[in-house]
């Protein structure tokens, strides 16, 4: 079976160019694997930010109902958690 790009003249934007893009590798790891890893990392970051927001919201509600200082402290720790520590 002949691939669609074989024998066809090379033009910008051809299907062969798209296939060559995925043949690129860095440290012997294909580009597609790097893209997948980046997508997973981005997804994990988004989920962690959502969890942080939900926990902060629930702790804020709890802190309003109680008189103890410990829940206020936990809320402040969650709110001050920096991105790199997630």
KEGU-662343 format. One record per atom (N, C-alpha, C): chain; residue in three letters; atom name; x, y negated, z; residue number from 1. Coordinates in Angstrom, 2 decimals, always signed. Atoms other than C-alpha are relative to their C-alpha. Example, Ala and Ser with C-alpha at 12.3 -4.5 7.8 and 13.67 -1.06 7.14 Angstrom:
# KEGU-662343
cadena A, residuo Ala, atomo N, x +0.89, y +1.19, z +0.00, num 1
cadena A, residuo Ala, atomo CA, x +12.30, y +4.50, z +7.80, num 1
cadena A, residuo Ala, atomo C, x +0.90, y -1.20, z +0.00, num 1
cadena A, residuo Ser, atomo N, x -0.82, y +1.19, z -0.06, num 2
cadena A, residuo Ser, atomo CA, x +13.67, y +1.06, z +7.14, num 2
cadena A, residuo Ser, atomo C, x -0.77, y -1.09, z +0.73, num 2
# end
This chain:
# KEGU-662343
cadena A, residuo Unk, atomo N, x +0.84, y +1.18, z +0.00, num 1
cadena A, residuo Unk, atomo CA, x +0.00, y +0.00, z +0.00, num 1
cadena A, residuo Unk, atomo C, x +0.89, y -1.24, z +0.00, num 1
cadena A, residuo Unk, atomo N, x -0.79, y +1.22, z +0.13, num 2
cadena A, residuo Unk, atomo CA, x +1.36, y -3.42, z -0.96, num 2
cadena A, residuo Unk, atomo C, x -0.64, y -1.09, z +0.86, num 2
cadena A, residuo Unk, atomo N, x +0.51, y +1.09, z -0.82, num 3
cadena A, residuo Unk, atomo CA, x +1.04, y -6.26, z +1.49, num 3
cadena A, residuo Unk, atomo C, x -0.39, y -1.16, z -0.90, num 3
cadena A, residuo Unk, atomo N, x +0.49, y +1.10, z +0.85, num 4
cadena A, residuo Unk, atomo CA, x -0.83, y -9.32, z +0.15, num 4
cadena A, residuo Unk, atomo C, x +1.07, y -1.01, z -0.37, num 4
cadena A, residuo Unk, atomo N, x -1.00, y +1.03, z +0.28, num 5
cadena A, residuo Unk, atomo CA, x +2.25, y -11.53, z +0.33, num 5
cadena A, residuo Unk, atomo C, x +1.14, y +0.52, z -0.89, num 5
cadena A, residuo Unk, atomo N, x -1.08, y -0.54, z +0.84, num 6
cadena A, residuo Unk, atomo CA, x +4.56, y -9.16, z -1.59, num 6
cadena A, residuo Unk, atomo C, x -0.29, y -0.27, z -1.47, num 6
cadena A, residuo Unk, atomo N, x +0.15, y +0.28, z +1.41, num 7
cadena A, residuo Unk, atomo CA, x +5.06, y -10.25, z -5.14, num 7
cadena A, residuo Unk, atomo C, x -0.67, y -1.33, z -0.29, num 7
cadena A, residuo Unk, atomo N, x +0.65, y +1.29, z +0.18, num 8
cadena A, residuo Unk, atomo CA, x +3.19, y -13.49, z -4.59, num 8
cadena A, residuo Unk, atomo C, x +1.06, y -1.09, z +0.13, num 8
cadena A, residuo Unk, atomo N, x -0.97, y +1.08, z -0.13, num 9
cadena A, residuo Unk, atomo CA, x +5.05, y -16.77, z -5.03, num 9
cadena A, residuo Unk, atomo C, x -0.04, y -0.59, z +1.41, num 9
cadena A, residuo Unk, atomo N, x -0.09, y +0.58, z -1.35, num 10
cadena A, residuo Unk, atomo CA, x +6.27, y -18.32, z -1.79, num 10
cadena A, residuo Unk, atomo C, x -0.51, y -1.42, z -0.03, num 10
cadena A, residuo Unk, atomo N, x +0.56, y +1.34, z -0.12, num 11
cadena A, residuo Unk, atomo CA, x +4.15, y -21.33, z -0.95, num 11
cadena A, residuo Unk, atomo C, x -0.15, y -0.33, z +1.47, num 11
cadena A, residuo Unk, atomo N, x +0.17, y +0.42, z -1.38, num 12
cadena A, residuo Unk, atomo CA, x +3.87, y -23.34, z +2.20, num 12
cadena A, residuo Unk, atomo C, x -1.38, y +0.41, z +0.49, num 12
cadena A, residuo Unk, atomo N, x +1.28, y -0.40, z -0.56, num 13
cadena A, residuo Unk, atomo CA, x +1.15, y -22.00, z +4.45, num 13
cadena A, residuo Unk, atomo C, x -0.43, y +1.38, z -0.44, num 13
cadena A, residuo Unk, atomo N, x +0.37, y -1.33, z +0.45, num 14
cadena A, residuo Unk, atomo CA, x +1.22, y -18.53, z +2.93, num 14
cadena A, residuo Unk, atomo C, x -0.11, y +0.94, z +1.19, num 14
cadena A, residuo Unk, atomo N, x +0.18, y -0.98, z -1.07, num 15
cadena A, residuo Unk, atomo CA, x +0.32, y -15.47, z +4.99, num 15
cadena A, residuo Unk, atomo C, x +1.34, y +0.54, z +0.48, num 15
cadena A, residuo Unk, atomo N, x -1.31, y -0.51, z -0.38, num 16
cadena A, residuo Unk, atomo CA, x +3.93, y -14.34, z +4.96, num 16
cadena A, residuo Unk, atomo C, x +0.68, y -0.90, z +1.02, num 16
cadena A, residuo Unk, atomo N, x -0.58, y +0.92, z -0.98, num 17
cadena A, residuo Unk, atomo CA, x +5.02, y -17.46, z +6.82, num 17
cadena A, residuo Unk, atomo C, x -0.58, y +0.28, z +1.38, num 17
cadena A, residuo Unk, atomo N, x +0.63, y -0.30, z -1.29, num 18
cadena A, residuo Unk, atomo CA, x +2.53, y -16.63, z +9.57, num 18
cadena A, residuo Unk, atomo C, x +0.54, y +1.27, z +0.61, num 18
cadena A, residuo Unk, atomo N, x -0.55, y -1.25, z -0.49, num 19
cadena A, residuo Unk, atomo CA, x +3.89, y -13.12, z +9.86, num 19
cadena A, residuo Unk, atomo C, x +1.44, y -0.17, z +0.46, num 19
cadena A, residuo Unk, atomo N, x -1.39, y +0.24, z -0.39, num 20
cadena A, residuo Unk, atomo CA, x +7.48, y -14.36, z +10.01, num 20
cadena A, residuo Unk, atomo C, x +0.06, y -0.71, z +1.35, num 20
cadena A, residuo Unk, atomo N, x +0.04, y +0.71, z -1.27, num 21
cadena A, residuo Unk, atomo CA, x +6.50, y -16.57, z +12.92, num 21
cadena A, residuo Unk, atomo C, x +0.00, y +0.97, z +1.17, num 21
cadena A, residuo Unk, atomo N, x +0.07, y -0.97, z -1.09, num 22
cadena A, residuo Unk, atomo CA, x +5.72, y -13.52, z +15.04, num 22
cadena A, residuo Unk, atomo C, x +1.19, y +0.96, z +0.02, num 22
cadena A, residuo Unk, atomo N, x -1.22, y -0.81, z +0.00, num 23
cadena A, residuo Unk, atomo CA, x +8.99, y -11.84, z +14.08, num 23
cadena A, residuo Unk, atomo C, x +1.12, y -0.70, z +0.76, num 23
cadena A, residuo Unk, atomo N, x -0.99, y +0.75, z -0.77, num 24
cadena A, residuo Unk, atomo CA, x +10.90, y -14.53, z +15.98, num 24
cadena A, residuo Unk, atomo C, x +0.10, y +0.62, z +1.39, num 24
cadena A, residuo Unk, atomo N, x -0.17, y -0.51, z -1.36, num 25
cadena A, residuo Unk, atomo CA, x +12.38, y -13.30, z +19.24, num 25
cadena A, residuo Unk, atomo C, x +1.05, y -0.83, z +0.72, num 25
cadena A, residuo Unk, atomo N, x -0.95, y +0.69, z -0.86, num 26
cadena A, residuo Unk, atomo CA, x +14.28, y -14.85, z +22.11, num 26
cadena A, residuo Unk, atomo C, x +0.36, y +0.98, z +1.11, num 26
cadena A, residuo Unk, atomo N, x -0.47, y -0.99, z -0.96, num 27
cadena A, residuo Unk, atomo CA, x +16.39, y -12.64, z +24.39, num 27
cadena A, residuo Unk, atomo C, x -0.58, y +1.38, z -0.31, num 27
cadena A, residuo Unk, atomo N, x +0.55, y -1.26, z +0.50, num 28
cadena A, residuo Unk, atomo CA, x +15.12, y -9.70, z +22.30, num 28
cadena A, residuo Unk, atomo C, x -1.44, y +0.24, z +0.44, num 28
cadena A, residuo Unk, atomo N, x +1.42, y -0.10, z -0.34, num 29
cadena A, residuo Unk, atomo CA, x +11.55, y -10.43, z +23.36, num 29
cadena A, residuo Unk, atomo C, x -0.78, y -0.75, z -1.09, num 29
cadena A, residuo Unk, atomo N, x +0.74, y +0.64, z +1.10, num 30
cadena A, residuo Unk, atomo CA, x +9.07, y -11.15, z +20.54, num 30
cadena A, residuo Unk, atomo C, x -0.80, y -1.23, z +0.45, num 30
cadena A, residuo Unk, atomo N, x +0.74, y +1.23, z -0.27, num 31
cadena A, residuo Unk, atomo CA, x +7.32, y -14.51, z +20.33, num 31
cadena A, residuo Unk, atomo C, x -1.39, y +0.29, z +0.55, num 31
cadena A, residuo Unk, atomo N, x +1.35, y -0.34, z -0.46, num 32
cadena A, residuo Unk, atomo CA, x +3.93, y -12.87, z +20.80, num 32
cadena A, residuo Unk, atomo C, x +0.00, y +0.36, z +1.49, num 32
cadena A, residuo Unk, atomo N, x -0.11, y -0.34, z -1.42, num 33
cadena A, residuo Unk, atomo CA, x +5.07, y -11.48, z +24.17, num 33
cadena A, residuo Unk, atomo C, x +0.20, y -1.25, z +0.84, num 33
cadena A, residuo Unk, atomo N, x -0.19, y +1.27, z -0.72, num 34
cadena A, residuo Unk, atomo CA, x +6.30, y -14.92, z +25.25, num 34
cadena A, residuo Unk, atomo C, x -1.31, y -0.77, z +0.10, num 34
cadena A, residuo Unk, atomo N, x +1.27, y +0.71, z -0.01, num 35
cadena A, residuo Unk, atomo CA, x +2.96, y -16.45, z +24.25, num 35
cadena A, residuo Unk, atomo C, x -0.99, y +0.64, z +0.96, num 35
cadena A, residuo Unk, atomo N, x +0.89, y -0.71, z -0.93, num 36
cadena A, residuo Unk, atomo CA, x +1.06, y -13.78, z +26.16, num 36
cadena A, residuo Unk, atomo C, x +0.37, y -0.30, z +1.45, num 36
cadena A, residuo Unk, atomo N, x -0.46, y +0.30, z -1.36, num 37
cadena A, residuo Unk, atomo CA, x +3.19, y -14.37, z +29.26, num 37
cadena A, residuo Unk, atomo C, x -0.37, y -1.43, z +0.40, num 37
cadena A, residuo Unk, atomo N, x +0.36, y +1.40, z -0.29, num 38
cadena A, residuo Unk, atomo CA, x +2.60, y -18.13, z +29.02, num 38
cadena A, residuo Unk, atomo C, x -1.50, y -0.14, z +0.25, num 38
cadena A, residuo Unk, atomo N, x +1.46, y +0.05, z -0.19, num 39
cadena A, residuo Unk, atomo CA, x -1.16, y -17.60, z +28.68, num 39
cadena A, residuo Unk, atomo C, x -0.40, y +0.59, z +1.35, num 39
cadena A, residuo Unk, atomo N, x +0.29, y -0.60, z -1.30, num 40
cadena A, residuo Unk, atomo CA, x -1.21, y -15.32, z +31.71, num 40
cadena A, residuo Unk, atomo C, x +0.41, y -0.93, z +1.13, num 40
cadena A, residuo Unk, atomo N, x -0.46, y +0.93, z -1.03, num 41
cadena A, residuo Unk, atomo CA, x +0.83, y -17.80, z +33.76, num 41
cadena A, residuo Unk, atomo C, x -0.95, y -1.18, z +0.13, num 41
cadena A, residuo Unk, atomo N, x +0.94, y +1.12, z -0.03, num 42
cadena A, residuo Unk, atomo CA, x -1.51, y -20.62, z +32.80, num 42
cadena A, residuo Unk, atomo C, x -1.32, y +0.43, z +0.65, num 42
cadena A, residuo Unk, atomo N, x +1.23, y -0.52, z -0.61, num 43
cadena A, residuo Unk, atomo CA, x -4.52, y -18.49, z +33.74, num 43
cadena A, residuo Unk, atomo C, x +0.13, y +0.16, z +1.50, num 43
cadena A, residuo Unk, atomo N, x -0.24, y -0.16, z -1.43, num 44
cadena A, residuo Unk, atomo CA, x -3.01, y -17.67, z +37.12, num 44
cadena A, residuo Unk, atomo C, x +0.01, y -1.35, z +0.70, num 44
cadena A, residuo Unk, atomo N, x -0.05, y +1.35, z -0.59, num 45
cadena A, residuo Unk, atomo CA, x -2.33, y -21.36, z +37.79, num 45
cadena A, residuo Unk, atomo C, x -1.41, y -0.57, z +0.13, num 45
cadena A, residuo Unk, atomo N, x +1.37, y +0.51, z -0.04, num 46
cadena A, residuo Unk, atomo CA, x -5.92, y -22.28, z +36.94, num 46
cadena A, residuo Unk, atomo C, x -0.80, y +0.69, z +1.11, num 46
cadena A, residuo Unk, atomo N, x +0.73, y -0.74, z -1.03, num 47
cadena A, residuo Unk, atomo CA, x -7.32, y -19.53, z +39.18, num 47
cadena A, residuo Unk, atomo C, x +0.46, y -0.42, z +1.40, num 47
cadena A, residuo Unk, atomo N, x -0.49, y +0.42, z -1.31, num 48
cadena A, residuo Unk, atomo CA, x -5.06, y -20.53, z +42.08, num 48
cadena A, residuo Unk, atomo C, x -0.49, y -1.40, z +0.37, num 48
cadena A, residuo Unk, atomo N, x +0.52, y +1.34, z -0.28, num 49
cadena A, residuo Unk, atomo CA, x -6.13, y -24.17, z +41.76, num 49
cadena A, residuo Unk, atomo C, x -1.49, y +0.05, z +0.38, num 49
cadena A, residuo Unk, atomo N, x +1.42, y -0.15, z -0.33, num 50
cadena A, residuo Unk, atomo CA, x -9.79, y -23.12, z +41.78, num 50
cadena A, residuo Unk, atomo C, x -0.18, y +0.57, z +1.40, num 50
cadena A, residuo Unk, atomo N, x +0.07, y -0.59, z -1.35, num 51
cadena A, residuo Unk, atomo CA, x -9.24, y -20.96, z +44.87, num 51
cadena A, residuo Unk, atomo C, x +0.36, y -1.05, z +1.04, num 51
cadena A, residuo Unk, atomo N, x -0.39, y +1.05, z -0.94, num 52
cadena A, residuo Unk, atomo CA, x -7.47, y -23.85, z +46.58, num 52
cadena A, residuo Unk, atomo C, x -1.14, y -1.00, z +0.19, num 52
cadena A, residuo Unk, atomo N, x +1.10, y +0.96, z -0.10, num 53
cadena A, residuo Unk, atomo CA, x -10.38, y -26.19, z +45.80, num 53
cadena A, residuo Unk, atomo C, x -1.18, y +0.59, z +0.78, num 53
cadena A, residuo Unk, atomo N, x +1.12, y -0.64, z -0.71, num 54
cadena A, residuo Unk, atomo CA, x -12.99, y -23.70, z +47.06, num 54
cadena A, residuo Unk, atomo C, x +0.32, y +0.12, z +1.49, num 54
cadena A, residuo Unk, atomo N, x -0.40, y -0.13, z -1.40, num 55
cadena A, residuo Unk, atomo CA, x -11.06, y -23.03, z +50.27, num 55
cadena A, residuo Unk, atomo C, x -0.03, y -1.36, z +0.69, num 55
cadena A, residuo Unk, atomo N, x -0.01, y +1.34, z -0.59, num 56
cadena A, residuo Unk, atomo CA, x -10.59, y -26.75, z +50.89, num 56
cadena A, residuo Unk, atomo C, x -1.43, y -0.50, z +0.24, num 56
cadena A, residuo Unk, atomo N, x +1.39, y +0.43, z -0.15, num 57
cadena A, residuo Unk, atomo CA, x -14.29, y -27.42, z +50.34, num 57
cadena A, residuo Unk, atomo C, x -0.67, y +0.71, z +1.18, num 57
cadena A, residuo Unk, atomo N, x +0.61, y -0.75, z -1.10, num 58
cadena A, residuo Unk, atomo CA, x -15.34, y -24.66, z +52.74, num 58
cadena A, residuo Unk, atomo C, x +0.59, y -0.39, z +1.35, num 58
cadena A, residuo Unk, atomo N, x -0.62, y +0.45, z -1.25, num 59
cadena A, residuo Unk, atomo CA, x -12.83, y -25.73, z +55.37, num 59
cadena A, residuo Unk, atomo C, x -0.49, y -1.39, z +0.40, num 59
cadena A, residuo Unk, atomo N, x +0.51, y +1.34, z -0.30, num 60
cadena A, residuo Unk, atomo CA, x -14.08, y -29.31, z +55.10, num 60
cadena A, residuo Unk, atomo C, x -1.38, y +0.09, z +0.64, num 60
cadena A, residuo Unk, atomo N, x +1.33, y -0.18, z -0.60, num 61
cadena A, residuo Unk, atomo CA, x -17.63, y -28.16, z +55.80, num 61
cadena A, residuo Unk, atomo C, x +0.11, y +0.56, z +1.41, num 61
cadena A, residuo Unk, atomo N, x -0.20, y -0.59, z -1.33, num 62
cadena A, residuo Unk, atomo CA, x -16.42, y -26.06, z +58.74, num 62
cadena A, residuo Unk, atomo C, x +0.54, y -1.05, z +0.97, num 62
cadena A, residuo Unk, atomo N, x -0.61, y +1.02, z -0.86, num 63
cadena A, residuo Unk, atomo CA, x -14.35, y -28.95, z +60.12, num 63
cadena A, residuo Unk, atomo C, x -1.03, y -1.03, z +0.46, num 63
cadena A, residuo Unk, atomo N, x +1.04, y +0.96, z -0.38, num 64
cadena A, residuo Unk, atomo CA, x -17.41, y -31.22, z +60.13, num 64
cadena A, residuo Unk, atomo C, x -0.89, y +0.55, z +1.12, num 64
cadena A, residuo Unk, atomo N, x +0.91, y -0.60, z -0.97, num 65
cadena A, residuo Unk, atomo CA, x -19.41, y -28.75, z +62.24, num 65
cadena A, residuo Unk, atomo C, x +0.65, y +0.30, z +1.33, num 65
cadena A, residuo Unk, atomo N, x -0.66, y -0.38, z -1.25, num 66
cadena A, residuo Unk, atomo CA, x -16.79, y -27.99, z +64.87, num 66
cadena A, residuo Unk, atomo C, x +0.75, y -1.20, z +0.59, num 66
cadena A, residuo Unk, atomo N, x -0.72, y +1.06, z -0.68, num 67
cadena A, residuo Unk, atomo CA, x -15.03, y -30.12, z +67.43, num 67
cadena A, residuo Unk, atomo C, x +1.48, y +0.33, z +0.19, num 67
cadena A, residuo Unk, atomo N, x -1.40, y -0.38, z -0.19, num 68
cadena A, residuo Unk, atomo CA, x -11.76, y -28.18, z +67.49, num 68
cadena A, residuo Unk, atomo C, x +0.89, y -0.64, z -1.06, num 68
cadena A, residuo Unk, atomo N, x -0.96, y +0.64, z +0.90, num 69
cadena A, residuo Unk, atomo CA, x -8.66, y -29.59, z +65.86, num 69
cadena A, residuo Unk, atomo C, x +0.65, y +1.00, z -0.95, num 69
cadena A, residuo Unk, atomo N, x -0.72, y -1.01, z +0.78, num 70
cadena A, residuo Unk, atomo CA, x -7.37, y -26.29, z +64.43, num 70
cadena A, residuo Unk, atomo C, x -0.53, y +0.08, z -1.44, num 70
cadena A, residuo Unk, atomo N, x +0.54, y -0.06, z +1.37, num 71
cadena A, residuo Unk, atomo CA, x -9.75, y -26.24, z +61.44, num 71
cadena A, residuo Unk, atomo C, x +0.37, y -1.26, z -0.79, num 71
cadena A, residuo Unk, atomo N, x -0.47, y +1.22, z +0.67, num 72
cadena A, residuo Unk, atomo CA, x -8.82, y -29.85, z +60.67, num 72
cadena A, residuo Unk, atomo C, x +1.45, y +0.16, z -0.46, num 72
cadena A, residuo Unk, atomo N, x -1.39, y -0.24, z +0.34, num 73
cadena A, residuo Unk, atomo CA, x -5.20, y -28.78, z +60.69, num 73
cadena A, residuo Unk, atomo C, x +0.10, y +0.92, z -1.23, num 73
cadena A, residuo Unk, atomo N, x +0.01, y -0.90, z +1.17, num 74
cadena A, residuo Unk, atomo CA, x -5.88, y -25.88, z +58.28, num 74
cadena A, residuo Unk, atomo C, x -0.43, y -0.73, z -1.26, num 74
cadena A, residuo Unk, atomo N, x +0.46, y +0.76, z +1.16, num 75
cadena A, residuo Unk, atomo CA, x -7.77, y -28.22, z +55.99, num 75
cadena A, residuo Unk, atomo C, x +1.11, y -0.91, z -0.52, num 75
cadena A, residuo Unk, atomo N, x -1.08, y +0.88, z +0.43, num 76
cadena A, residuo Unk, atomo CA, x -4.88, y -30.64, z +55.92, num 76
cadena A, residuo Unk, atomo C, x +1.13, y +0.79, z -0.67, num 76
cadena A, residuo Unk, atomo N, x -1.04, y -0.84, z +0.62, num 77
cadena A, residuo Unk, atomo CA, x -2.42, y -27.83, z +55.15, num 77
cadena A, residuo Unk, atomo C, x -0.43, y +0.41, z -1.41, num 77
cadena A, residuo Unk, atomo N, x +0.49, y -0.40, z +1.33, num 78
cadena A, residuo Unk, atomo CA, x -4.58, y -26.62, z +52.24, num 78
cadena A, residuo Unk, atomo C, x +0.02, y -1.19, z -0.95, num 78
cadena A, residuo Unk, atomo N, x +0.03, y +1.17, z +0.87, num 79
cadena A, residuo Unk, atomo CA, x -5.01, y -30.14, z +50.88, num 79
cadena A, residuo Unk, atomo C, x +1.39, y -0.50, z -0.37, num 79
cadena A, residuo Unk, atomo N, x -1.35, y +0.49, z +0.27, num 80
cadena A, residuo Unk, atomo CA, x -1.30, y -30.91, z +51.12, num 80
cadena A, residuo Unk, atomo C, x +0.90, y +1.04, z -0.67, num 80
cadena A, residuo Unk, atomo N, x -0.79, y -1.03, z +0.68, num 81
cadena A, residuo Unk, atomo CA, x -0.15, y -27.66, z +49.51, num 81
cadena A, residuo Unk, atomo C, x +0.34, y -0.46, z -1.40, num 81
cadena A, residuo Unk, atomo N, x -0.47, y +0.48, z +1.31, num 82
cadena A, residuo Unk, atomo CA, x +1.94, y -28.60, z +46.51, num 82
cadena A, residuo Unk, atomo C, x -0.10, y +1.10, z -1.03, num 82
cadena A, residuo Unk, atomo N, x +0.14, y -0.91, z +1.13, num 83
cadena A, residuo Unk, atomo CA, x +1.71, y -26.98, z +43.11, num 83
cadena A, residuo Unk, atomo C, x +1.04, y +1.11, z +0.01, num 83
cadena A, residuo Unk, atomo N, x -1.08, y -0.98, z +0.05, num 84
cadena A, residuo Unk, atomo CA, x +5.06, y -25.19, z +43.38, num 84
cadena A, residuo Unk, atomo C, x -0.15, y +1.09, z +1.05, num 84
cadena A, residuo Unk, atomo N, x +0.17, y -1.00, z -1.04, num 85
cadena A, residuo Unk, atomo CA, x +4.00, y -23.37, z +46.54, num 85
cadena A, residuo Unk, atomo C, x -1.19, y +0.91, z -0.25, num 85
cadena A, residuo Unk, atomo N, x +1.10, y -0.88, z +0.34, num 86
cadena A, residuo Unk, atomo CA, x +0.91, y -21.88, z +44.94, num 86
cadena A, residuo Unk, atomo C, x +0.59, y +1.21, z -0.69, num 86
# end
